């Protein structure tokens, strides 16, 4: 794993992998019986793309979700055809860079290692309220009883670990291969990729800022994740199945109001980190508008939770006067 990826994982994904897949629903603290795996075998195309038009210029948007069924094989025939009419592809997120200074890379690695554990080197049982620790242990014993690392993690990274294990047991894959395949196809067909590079000017201090996250915020983040993992796996499985089958009506009906607030508040405890997250989120809409105005055809990728809803990207593009059509 590169140092830049470690930093992006820390600032963006560490606030929770699949946070966009965990819908904010009331839940009971009682752990349910393990759900059967979602099984979507064979090749599936996923949902049709949205089109955004301005005069003779067309933007196609492929909506993705994470997690997806582990055994699903995506069939990208529609993307291959669209790329024949496309001059540029815009990925969902910018790339990240911390520069080429080897000393900076070493310092980033040292800070990353330091972040893994509680700053006071206490086991997880001593950092959590007893009731919450019992719920964490219940999830651990049910989904990954041999995990010996969780006890040594700080609360917000323990939340990541639990999420990974529970989704895996539910037959869901966190790694979203759809965008990677789109970019591979674009390179094969000679279509340029417009991926802005988000330069992180002070990566060591970014990690230090996250390292200074107050314990009560980390605990609140972990508790919100535990609550969701106890009760919200079924809707995630339903969303994954609906995406594979191209059922956008079901995707609209299922809840998308992701409860990122608690964990984002925890990690974004400095202006430096807040600005970095805001830039990463805002750059996509700027990039697609620039590409739409520049090219006769553009293909963009974005997660469904950022596309749909009254405040989603599709609504923002409509409000700007673009003609938006889709499934």
DRENKOL-75144 format. One record per residue (C-alpha): y, z, x; residue number from 0. Coordinates in pm, whole numbers, padded with zeros to 5 digits, always signed. Each point is the difference from the previous one (the first is absolute). Layout:
# DRENKOL-75144
{r {Y, Z, X}, NUM}
...
This chain:
# DRENKOL-75144
{r {+00000, +00000, +00000}, 0}
{r {+00341, -00097, +00146}, 1}
{r {+00280, +00251, +00040}, 2}
{r {+00211, -00191, -00253}, 3}
{r {-00280, +00021, -00254}, 4}
{r {-00037, +00371, +00061}, 5}
{r {+00369, +00045, -00073}, 6}
{r {-00006, -00208, -00317}, 7}
{r {-00313, +00182, -00111}, 8}
{r {+00178, +00327, +00053}, 9}
{r {+00327, -00075, -00174}, 10}
{r {-00119, -00225, -00283}, 11}
{r {-00371, +00039, -00058}, 12}
{r {-00032, +00364, +00095}, 13}
{r {+00199, +00086, -00305}, 14}
{r {-00317, -00105, -00155}, 15}
{r {-00236, -00287, +00026}, 16}
{r {-00043, -00147, -00343}, 17}
{r {+00296, +00201, -00124}, 18}
{r {+00088, -00308, -00200}, 19}
{r {-00344, +00013, -00154}, 20}
{r {+00016, +00365, -00100}, 21}
{r {+00167, +00012, -00340}, 22}
{r {+00194, +00306, -00105}, 23}
{r {-00209, +00144, -00278}, 24}
{r {-00044, +00360, -00116}, 25}
{r {-00322, +00138, +00138}, 26}
{r {-00222, +00303, -00015}, 27}
{r {-00081, +00180, +00325}, 28}
{r {-00371, -00020, -00085}, 29}
{r {-00185, -00250, +00217}, 30}
{r {-00191, -00252, -00209}, 31}
{r {-00345, -00127, +00082}, 32}
{r {+00003, -00290, +00249}, 33}
{r {+00063, -00330, -00172}, 34}
{r {-00236, -00291, +00045}, 35}
{r {+00122, -00265, +00242}, 36}
{r {+00197, -00289, -00142}, 37}
{r {-00211, -00309, +00061}, 38}
{r {+00165, -00342, -00002}, 39}
{r {-00231, -00229, +00192}, 40}
{r {+00042, -00367, +00060}, 41}
{r {+00310, -00214, +00053}, 42}
{r {+00313, +00057, -00208}, 43}
{r {+00341, -00164, +00003}, 44}
{r {+00205, +00297, -00118}, 45}
{r {+00302, -00048, -00228}, 46}
{r {+00204, -00317, -00027}, 47}
{r {+00328, -00008, +00190}, 48}
{r {+00349, +00045, -00137}, 49}
{r {+00253, -00281, +00049}, 50}
{r {+00369, +00059, +00060}, 51}
{r {+00223, -00306, -00027}, 52}
{r {+00355, -00087, +00091}, 53}
{r {+00073, -00367, -00062}, 54}
{r {-00242, -00202, +00215}, 55}
{r {-00106, +00305, +00201}, 56}
{r {-00320, +00191, -00087}, 57}
{r {-00130, +00336, +00116}, 58}
{r {-00364, +00090, -00070}, 59}
{r {-00082, +00372, +00009}, 60}
{r {-00355, +00127, +00045}, 61}
{r {-00031, +00355, -00131}, 62}
{r {-00246, +00223, +00184}, 63}
{r {-00130, +00352, -00047}, 64}
{r {-00166, +00261, +00216}, 65}
{r {-00268, +00123, -00015}, 66}
{r {-00229, -00286, -00101}, 67}
{r {-00378, -00004, -00056}, 68}
{r {-00184, +00021, +00334}, 69}
{r {-00249, -00274, -00088}, 70}
{r {+00248, -00246, -00145}, 71}
{r {+00042, -00335, +00177}, 72}
{r {+00339, -00156, -00069}, 73}
{r {+00001, -00373, -00079}, 74}
{r {+00342, -00136, +00115}, 75}
{r {-00022, -00357, -00134}, 76}
{r {+00326, +00034, -00194}, 77}
{r {+00178, +00123, +00314}, 78}
{r {-00133, -00292, +00205}, 79}
{r {+00137, -00243, -00259}, 80}
{r {+00336, +00179, -00019}, 81}
{r {+00038, -00008, +00378}, 82}
{r {-00011, -00382, -00016}, 83}
{r {+00339, +00019, -00177}, 84}
{r {+00140, +00287, +00205}, 85}
{r {+00220, +00010, +00309}, 86}
{r {+00002, +00377, +00053}, 87}
{r {-00203, +00316, -00075}, 88}
{r {+00158, +00344, -00040}, 89}
{r {-00236, +00299, +00048}, 90}
{r {+00040, +00321, -00199}, 91}
{r {+00118, +00213, +00292}, 92}
{r {+00187, -00062, +00325}, 93}
{r {-00170, +00040, +00333}, 94}
{r {+00100, +00294, +00218}, 95}
{r {+00103, +00019, +00361}, 96}
{r {+00088, +00277, +00244}, 97}
{r {+00079, -00220, +00300}, 98}
{r {-00205, -00074, +00310}, 99}
{r {+00092, +00302, +00213}, 100}
{r {-00332, +00154, +00111}, 101}
{r {+00161, +00342, +00041}, 102}
{r {+00114, -00009, -00363}, 103}
{r {-00350, -00101, -00110}, 104}
{r {-00147, +00294, +00191}, 105}
{r {+00247, +00244, -00153}, 106}
{r {-00077, -00139, -00348}, 107}
{r {-00370, +00054, +00060}, 108}
{r {+00056, +00358, +00117}, 109}
{r {+00212, +00084, -00305}, 110}
{r {-00254, -00167, -00230}, 111}
{r {-00278, +00217, +00140}, 112}
{r {+00218, +00308, -00037}, 113}
{r {+00068, -00086, -00362}, 114}
{r {-00368, +00007, -00096}, 115}
{r {-00030, +00376, -00002}, 116}
{r {+00193, +00284, -00156}, 117}
{r {+00300, +00082, +00225}, 118}
{r {-00120, +00362, +00024}, 119}
{r {-00359, -00115, +00065}, 120}
{r {-00129, +00172, -00312}, 121}
{r {-00305, -00123, -00193}, 122}
{r {+00063, -00156, -00340}, 123}
{r {-00135, +00308, -00180}, 124}
{r {+00285, +00207, +00147}, 125}
{r {+00275, -00244, -00098}, 126}
{r {-00093, -00046, -00368}, 127}
{r {+00007, +00234, -00298}, 128}
{r {-00359, +00116, -00070}, 129}
{r {-00024, -00180, -00335}, 130}
{r {+00110, -00333, +00151}, 131}
{r {-00230, +00041, +00299}, 132}
{r {-00293, +00057, -00239}, 133}
{r {+00081, -00330, -00173}, 134}
{r {+00022, -00182, +00335}, 135}
{r {-00336, +00147, +00099}, 136}
{r {-00152, -00108, -00331}, 137}
{r {+00107, -00361, +00061}, 138}
{r {-00115, +00013, +00360}, 139}
{r {-00341, +00143, -00082}, 140}
{r {-00053, -00256, -00276}, 141}
{r {+00115, -00311, +00184}, 142}
{r {-00026, +00071, +00374}, 143}
{r {-00180, +00328, +00072}, 144}
{r {-00050, -00082, +00369}, 145}
{r {+00371, -00050, +00071}, 146}
{r {+00086, +00248, +00276}, 147}
{r {+00348, -00140, +00072}, 148}
{r {+00168, +00081, -00331}, 149}
{r {+00026, +00372, +00078}, 150}
{r {+00212, -00072, +00308}, 151}
{r {+00244, -00237, -00170}, 152}
{r {+00346, +00079, -00127}, 153}
{r {+00026, -00025, -00381}, 154}
{r {+00154, -00347, -00035}, 155}
{r {-00258, -00158, +00230}, 156}
{r {-00277, +00191, -00177}, 157}
{r {+00127, -00173, -00315}, 158}
{r {-00054, -00339, +00166}, 159}
{r {-00349, +00096, +00110}, 160}
{r {-00105, +00121, -00345}, 161}
{r {+00137, -00315, -00163}, 162}
{r {-00198, -00220, +00238}, 163}
{r {-00326, +00183, -00066}, 164}
{r {+00033, +00017, -00380}, 165}
{r {+00092, -00368, -00036}, 166}
{r {-00291, -00102, +00221}, 167}
{r {-00238, +00200, -00219}, 168}
{r {+00144, -00173, -00307}, 169}
{r {-00085, -00344, +00140}, 170}
{r {+00361, -00081, +00086}, 171}
{r {+00138, -00145, +00323}, 172}
{r {+00345, +00107, +00112}, 173}
{r {+00044, -00284, +00246}, 174}
{r {+00159, -00285, -00191}, 175}
{r {-00138, -00322, +00148}, 176}
{r {+00181, -00230, -00244}, 177}
{r {+00327, -00028, +00193}, 178}
{r {-00184, -00040, +00330}, 179}
{r {-00194, -00294, -00146}, 180}
{r {+00321, -00158, -00133}, 181}
{r {+00155, +00017, +00346}, 182}
{r {-00314, -00149, +00158}, 183}
{r {+00008, -00291, -00245}, 184}
{r {+00372, -00053, +00065}, 185}
{r {-00063, -00027, +00374}, 186}
{r {-00292, -00238, -00056}, 187}
{r {+00222, -00226, -00213}, 188}
{r {+00299, +00020, +00233}, 189}
{r {+00223, +00191, -00244}, 190}
{r {+00252, +00224, +00172}, 191}
{r {-00002, +00374, -00070}, 192}
{r {+00324, +00182, -00067}, 193}
{r {-00078, +00357, +00101}, 194}
{r {+00301, +00201, +00105}, 195}
{r {-00053, +00239, +00288}, 196}
{r {+00122, +00349, -00070}, 197}
{r {+00112, +00134, +00338}, 198}
{r {-00042, +00376, +00025}, 199}
{r {+00276, +00097, +00237}, 200}
{r {-00107, +00358, +00069}, 201}
{r {-00375, +00022, -00071}, 202}
{r {-00062, +00329, +00179}, 203}
{r {+00264, +00182, -00201}, 204}
{r {-00123, -00162, -00322}, 205}
{r {-00337, +00162, +00059}, 206}
{r {+00166, +00329, +00097}, 207}
{r {+00196, -00010, -00326}, 208}
{r {-00324, -00035, -00196}, 209}
{r {-00159, +00271, +00212}, 210}
{r {+00275, +00237, -00116}, 211}
{r {-00090, -00049, -00367}, 212}
{r {+00022, +00344, -00167}, 213}
{r {-00341, +00147, -00077}, 214}
{r {+00078, +00057, -00368}, 215}
{r {+00070, -00375, -00041}, 216}
{r {-00324, -00093, +00170}, 217}
{r {-00193, +00241, -00221}, 218}
{r {+00167, -00145, -00311}, 219}
{r {-00097, -00350, +00116}, 220}
{r {-00362, +00101, +00052}, 221}
{r {-00016, +00175, -00336}, 222}
{r {+00131, -00307, -00185}, 223}
{r {-00263, -00215, +00168}, 224}
{r {-00282, +00243, -00072}, 225}
{r {+00102, +00009, -00368}, 226}
{r {-00012, -00379, -00019}, 227}
{r {-00329, -00031, +00185}, 228}
{r {-00157, +00248, -00236}, 229}
{r {+00076, -00205, -00309}, 230}
{r {+00146, -00345, +00064}, 231}
{r {-00275, -00197, +00173}, 232}
{r {-00110, -00174, -00321}, 233}
{r {+00339, -00174, -00057}, 234}
{r {-00003, -00114, +00364}, 235}
{r {-00345, -00149, -00052}, 236}
{r {+00121, -00169, -00318}, 237}
{r {+00301, -00149, +00179}, 238}
{r {-00220, -00127, +00283}, 239}
{r {-00238, -00163, -00247}, 240}
{r {+00285, -00150, -00202}, 241}
{r {+00156, -00155, +00313}, 242}
{r {-00331, -00151, +00109}, 243}
{r {-00050, -00154, -00344}, 244}
{r {+00362, -00120, -00026}, 245}
{r {+00067, +00220, -00304}, 246}
{r {+00377, +00052, +00026}, 247}
{r {+00025, +00131, -00358}, 248}
{r {-00219, +00294, +00099}, 249}
{r {+00200, +00051, +00320}, 250}
{r {+00316, +00026, -00211}, 251}
{r {-00159, +00252, -00238}, 252}
{r {-00134, +00229, +00270}, 253}
{r {+00250, +00249, +00148}, 254}
{r {+00193, -00115, +00305}, 255}
{r {+00255, +00280, +00035}, 256}
{r {-00125, +00111, +00339}, 257}
{r {+00071, +00363, +00086}, 258}
{r {+00127, -00061, +00349}, 259}
{r {+00297, +00232, -00046}, 260}
{r {-00153, +00320, +00131}, 261}
{r {-00148, -00153, +00313}, 262}
{r {+00296, -00227, +00073}, 263}
{r {+00231, +00300, -00033}, 264}
{r {-00222, +00188, +00242}, 265}
{r {-00002, -00262, +00274}, 266}
{r {+00359, -00129, -00045}, 267}
{r {+00164, +00321, +00116}, 268}
{r {+00255, -00169, +00227}, 269}
{r {+00256, -00274, -00048}, 270}
{r {-00172, -00200, +00274}, 271}
{r {-00333, -00008, -00187}, 272}
{r {+00162, -00059, -00341}, 273}
{r {+00191, -00299, +00137}, 274}
{r {-00316, -00146, +00156}, 275}
{r {-00195, +00022, -00327}, 276}
{r {+00291, -00146, -00201}, 277}
{r {+00032, -00295, +00239}, 278}
{r {-00371, -00075, -00020}, 279}
{r {+00013, +00003, -00381}, 280}
{r {+00320, -00205, -00037}, 281}
{r {-00069, -00275, +00255}, 282}
{r {-00256, -00182, -00214}, 283}
{r {+00234, -00085, -00288}, 284}
{r {+00265, -00118, +00244}, 285}
{r {-00256, -00216, +00182}, 286}
{r {-00140, -00166, -00314}, 287}
{r {+00348, -00088, -00130}, 288}
{r {+00094, -00151, +00335}, 289}
{r {-00323, -00200, +00011}, 290}
{r {+00033, -00111, -00363}, 291}
{r {+00347, -00137, +00065}, 292}
{r {-00103, -00165, +00328}, 293}
{r {-00331, -00162, -00098}, 294}
{r {-00126, -00217, -00280}, 295}
{r {-00317, +00212, -00002}, 296}
{r {-00064, +00360, +00113}, 297}
{r {-00303, +00226, -00042}, 298}
{r {+00049, +00379, +00005}, 299}
{r {-00241, +00292, -00019}, 300}
{r {+00085, +00336, -00156}, 301}
{r {-00181, +00295, -00154}, 302}
{r {-00025, +00008, -00379}, 303}
{r {+00157, +00345, -00025}, 304}
{r {+00316, -00137, +00164}, 305}
{r {-00001, -00317, -00211}, 306}
{r {-00059, +00133, -00353}, 307}
{r {+00211, +00225, -00222}, 308}
{r {+00361, +00007, -00109}, 309}
{r {+00117, +00085, +00351}, 310}
{r {-00252, -00220, +00184}, 311}
{r {+00079, -00300, +00218}, 312}
{r {-00073, -00251, -00279}, 313}
{r {+00253, +00171, -00229}, 314}
{r {+00257, +00003, +00283}, 315}
{r {-00048, -00372, +00059}, 316}
{r {+00042, -00070, -00374}, 317}
{r {+00318, +00206, -00001}, 318}
{r {+00133, -00213, +00283}, 319}
{r {-00037, -00310, -00217}, 320}
{r {-00327, -00144, +00134}, 321}
{r {-00255, -00149, -00241}, 322}
{r {-00312, +00217, +00030}, 323}
{r {-00329, -00109, -00153}, 324}
{r {-00346, +00139, +00048}, 325}
{r {-00330, +00126, -00132}, 326}
